[in-house]
Amino acid sequence: MPGTVDFDAFDLTVGPPEERVVVHGVRGGEGPPVLLLHGFPQTHAMWGPLAADLARDHTVVATDLRGYGESGRPSDGENHAGYSFRAMAADQVDVMARLGFDSFAVVGHDRGARVTHRMLLDHPERVARAALLDILPTAYVYAHTDRALATAYYHWFLFIQPADLPERLIAGDPIGYLHSLLGGWGSGLDAHPPEALASYERAFADPAARHAMLEDYRAGASIDLEHDAASDAAGERIAAPTLVLWGERGVVGANGESPLEVWRRAAADPGLVTGEAVTGAGHFLVDEQPAATTAAVRAFLCG
């Protein structure tokens, strides 16, 4: 990662004996711990400028989610449970515990933000505060899908089709398809730093990684919704201070209801949730508006 702070790579095997998975990541800096979780179709490399800034006075841990980047690719499991947000959240809690952190802040983007949301519900004692970048709750998205959202989020509905139809379609030109996603959801492909883009390309060139990423979406449309419904019925709500950021020009920002109000309904106390749109950004906030995004996250973590 760029910056004056050195980041050391690690590979930790986590999870129960029957479901072990290797999580790849980097660690740098000293101070209060903060975990950074990337989204689709990226890796931990997306956090470059933000991680370098936070590492000046935080211990920064940035990992690849299971199935992504250089982390392990476990079996799909029944009803796609191997790639549920619950499983991914448990991985990350275990990683942080292995690194010596029982309580920490989390910043998640896209799928990583959905993992963060599940972590807030399943492990409330571990998450001191959280930032959710450019998402609405999964259940909310499916319950409010209209033509505009289905058009913008077409990949959600392509990826959840049974294997291996979408896998075979994407295999025709995987890197070309990756570029279309990275370039189409934000300010263009050039918004992504070359070293980060190379990391995404390496992962997406691997058919096993592409299948794992699609399993993430299949879980999102099945077992994750079951977990969300059970949490809602049990009265589980976000109980930590939470920052919500979204791109002014993105799909989340175009939602008919303010993302801030949507997330406040998901909290035990609406006052726990603060946030704002990032001016000039589409979906990839860190890449498109690194200074503004970093400033907002830093102010929240240090507040």
C-alpha positions in Angstrom: 0.0 0.0 0.0 1.3 3.5 -0.7 2.3 5.9 2.0 5.1 6.3 4.6 3.8 3.5 6.9 5.0 0.0 6.2 2.3 -2.7 5.9 3.1 -6.3 6.6 1.2 -9.1 4.8 -0.3 -12.0 6.7 -2.2 -15.2 6.1 -4.3 -16.5 9.0 -6.3 -19.7 9.1 -9.5 -19.1 11.0 -12.9 -20.7 11.7 -14.0 -23.9 13.3 -12.0 -27.1 12.5 -14.6 -28.3 9.9 -14.8 -25.0 8.2 -11.3 -23.6 8.2 -10.4 -20.8 5.7 -7.2 -18.8 5.1 -7.7 -15.0 5.2 -5.1 -12.9 3.5 -4.5 -9.3 4.6 -2.1 -6.6 5.6 -1.4 -4.7 8.9 0.3 -1.4 9.5 0.5 1.5 11.9 -0.1 1.8 15.6 -3.0 3.0 17.7 -6.7 2.2 17.9 -7.5 -0.8 15.6 -9.6 -0.4 12.5 -10.5 -3.1 10.1 -11.1 -2.3 6.4 -13.3 -4.6 4.3 -13.5 -4.2 0.5 -16.3 -4.8 -1.9 -17.0 -6.5 -5.3 -15.0 -6.9 -7.6 -12.1 -5.6 -5.6 -9.5 -6.7 -3.0 -7.9 -5.1 0.1 -5.8 -3.1 -2.4 -8.7 -0.6 -2.8 -7.9 1.0 0.5 -4.5 2.4 -0.4 -4.8 6.1 0.3 -7.3 5.8 3.1 -5.3 3.0 4.8 -2.0 5.0 4.5 -3.6 8.0 6.1 -5.3 6.2 9.0 -2.1 4.2 9.7 -0.5 7.5 10.9 -2.4 7.0 14.2 -4.3 3.7 14.0 -3.5 0.1 13.7 -4.9 -0.6 10.2 -5.9 -4.1 9.1 -7.1 -4.6 5.6 -8.1 -8.1 4.4 -9.5 -10.0 1.4 -12.9 -11.4 2.1 -13.2 -15.2 1.8 -13.4 -16.0 -1.9 -11.8 -12.8 -2.9 -8.2 -11.8 -3.7 -5.7 -14.0 -2.0 -8.0 -15.4 0.7 -9.2 -19.0 0.6 -12.1 -20.2 -1.4 -14.1 -22.6 0.8 -16.9 -24.8 -0.5 -20.3 -23.3 -1.3 -22.1 -25.0 1.5 -25.8 -25.7 1.8 -27.9 -22.8 0.6 -24.7 -20.9 -0.2 -23.8 -20.7 3.5 -20.1 -20.9 2.8 -20.3 -17.4 1.4 -22.9 -15.8 3.7 -22.2 -12.5 5.3 -22.5 -14.3 8.7 -19.6 -16.6 7.7 -17.6 -13.7 6.3 -18.2 -11.6 9.5 -17.1 -14.5 11.7 -13.8 -14.8 9.7 -13.0 -11.2 10.3 -13.8 -11.2 14.0 -11.5 -14.2 14.3 -8.8 -12.5 12.4 -8.9 -9.5 14.7 -8.9 -11.7 17.8 -5.9 -13.5 16.5 -4.2 -10.2 16.0 -5.0 -9.2 19.6 -8.0 -7.0 19.1 -11.3 -7.9 20.9 -12.9 -4.6 20.0 -12.3 -2.5 16.9 -13.7 -0.1 14.4 -14.8 -1.4 10.9 -15.0 0.5 7.6 -16.7 -1.5 4.9 -17.4 -0.7 1.2 -20.0 -2.5 -0.9 -20.0 -6.2 0.0 -17.6 -5.4 2.8 -20.2 -3.0 4.2 -22.8 -5.8 4.1 -20.3 -8.0 6.1 -20.0 -5.1 8.5 -23.7 -4.8 8.9 -23.9 -8.5 9.8 -21.0 -8.1 12.2 -22.8 -5.3 13.9 -25.7 -7.7 14.5 -23.9 -10.9 15.3 -20.9 -9.5 17.2 -22.1 -6.2 18.7 -19.6 -6.4 21.6 -16.7 -6.5 19.1 -17.6 -3.4 16.9 -16.8 -0.1 18.6 -18.0 1.9 15.6 -18.6 1.3 11.9 -18.6 3.1 8.6 -20.8 1.7 5.8 -19.8 3.0 2.3 -22.3 3.2 -0.5 -24.9 0.5 0.3 -28.5 0.2 1.5 -29.4 -2.9 3.5 -29.7 -6.1 1.5 -33.3 -6.8 2.5 -34.3 -3.2 1.7 -32.8 -3.4 -1.8 -34.7 -6.6 -2.7 -37.9 -5.3 -1.2 -37.7 -2.0 -3.1 -36.5 -3.1 -6.5 -38.1 -1.3 -9.4 -37.2 -1.0 -13.1 -34.5 1.7 -12.4 -32.8 -0.3 -9.6 -33.0 -3.6 -11.5 -31.4 -1.9 -14.5 -28.6 -0.4 -12.4 -28.1 -3.6 -10.3 -28.6 -6.1 -13.2 -25.6 -8.0 -12.0 -27.4 -9.0 -8.8 -29.9 -10.9 -10.8 -27.4 -12.3 -13.3 -25.1 -13.6 -10.5 -27.8 -15.3 -8.5 -28.7 -17.6 -11.4 -27.7 -21.3 -10.8 -24.1 -22.3 -11.4 -22.6 -22.4 -13.8 -24.5 -20.3 -16.3 -23.2 -16.9 -15.2 -19.8 -18.3 -14.7 -19.7 -19.6 -18.3 -20.9 -16.3 -19.7 -18.3 -14.2 -17.8 -15.6 -16.6 -18.8 -15.9 -15.4 -22.4 -14.0 -12.2 -21.6 -13.5 -12.0 -17.8 -11.1 -9.0 -17.8 -13.1 -7.1 -20.3 -16.2 -7.7 -18.1 -14.3 -6.7 -15.0 -13.3 -3.4 -16.6 -16.9 -2.7 -17.6 -17.9 -3.0 -14.0 -15.1 -1.0 -12.5 -15.5 1.7 -15.2 -19.3 1.8 -15.3 -20.2 2.3 -11.7 -18.0 5.3 -11.1 -15.9 7.9 -12.9 -14.3 5.4 -15.3 -11.6 2.8 -15.2 -8.9 5.4 -14.8 -10.2 6.2 -11.3 -8.7 3.0 -10.0 -4.9 3.2 -9.3 -2.8 0.9 -11.5 -1.5 -1.2 -8.6 -5.0 -1.8 -7.3 -6.4 -2.5 -10.7 -3.7 -5.1 -11.2 -4.8 -6.8 -8.0 -8.4 -7.0 -9.1 -7.4 -8.4 -12.5 -5.2 -11.1 -11.0 -8.1 -12.3 -8.8 -10.8 -12.0 -11.5 -8.6 -14.0 -13.9 -9.1 -17.0 -11.6 -12.3 -19.0 -12.4 -12.5 -20.2 -8.8 -12.4 -16.6 -7.6 -15.1 -15.6 -10.0 -17.3 -18.5 -8.8 -16.7 -17.5 -5.2 -17.7 -13.9 -5.9 -20.9 -15.1 -7.5 -21.6 -17.4 -4.5 -21.4 -14.2 -2.4 -24.3 -12.8 -4.4 -26.2 -16.1 -4.3 -26.0 -16.1 -0.6 -27.2 -12.5 -0.5 -30.4 -13.6 -2.2 -31.0 -16.6 0.0 -29.5 -17.4 3.3 -28.5 -13.8 4.0 -32.1 -12.8 3.7 -33.1 -15.5 6.1 -30.5 -14.3 8.6 -31.8 -10.7 8.1 -35.4 -11.7 8.7 -34.5 -13.6 11.8 -32.5 -10.7 13.2 -35.4 -8.3 12.5 -37.8 -10.6 14.2 -35.5 -10.9 17.2 -35.3 -7.1 17.5 -31.6 -7.0 16.7 -30.5 -3.5 15.6 -27.3 -1.6 15.1 -26.0 -0.5 18.5 -22.7 1.2 17.7 -22.0 4.7 16.3 -22.3 4.3 12.5 -21.2 6.5 9.6 -23.1 6.1 6.3 -21.4 7.6 3.2 -22.7 7.3 -0.4 -21.7 8.7 -3.8 -23.6 11.7 -4.9 -23.8 10.4 -8.4 -24.3 6.7 -7.6 -27.3 4.4 -7.4 -27.5 4.6 -3.6 -27.6 8.4 -3.9 -30.4 8.2 -6.4 -32.6 6.2 -4.1 -36.0 7.8 -3.5 -35.5 7.7 0.2 -32.4 9.1 1.9 -29.8 6.4 2.7 -29.4 8.1 6.1 -33.0 7.7 7.0 -33.0 4.0 5.8 -30.1 3.2 8.0 -31.4 5.1 11.0 -34.4 2.7 11.0 -31.9 -0.2 11.3 -30.4 1.2 14.5 -31.5 0.8 18.1 -31.2 4.6 18.4 -31.5 6.7 15.2 -29.0 9.2 16.7 -26.3 6.5 16.4 -26.3 6.9 12.6 -24.8 9.9 10.9 -23.6 10.5 7.3 -23.6 12.3 4.1 -23.2 12.1 0.3 -19.6 12.3 -1.1 -19.8 15.1 -3.7 -18.6 14.1 -7.2 -18.4 10.3 -6.4 -20.2 7.4 -8.0 -19.9 4.0 -6.3 -16.2 3.8 -5.7 -15.8 6.5 -3.1 -12.2 5.8 -2.0 -11.0 5.7 -5.6 -13.0 8.6 -7.0 -12.8 11.0 -4.1 -10.0 9.8 -1.8 -9.4 13.0 0.0 -13.1 13.7 0.9 -13.8 10.1 1.8 -10.6 9.8 4.0 -11.5 13.1 5.7 -15.0 11.9 6.5 -13.9 8.5 7.8 -11.0 10.0 9.8 -13.3 12.6 11.5 -15.7 9.8 12.4 -13.1 7.5 13.8 -11.4 10.2 15.8 -14.6 11.9 16.9 
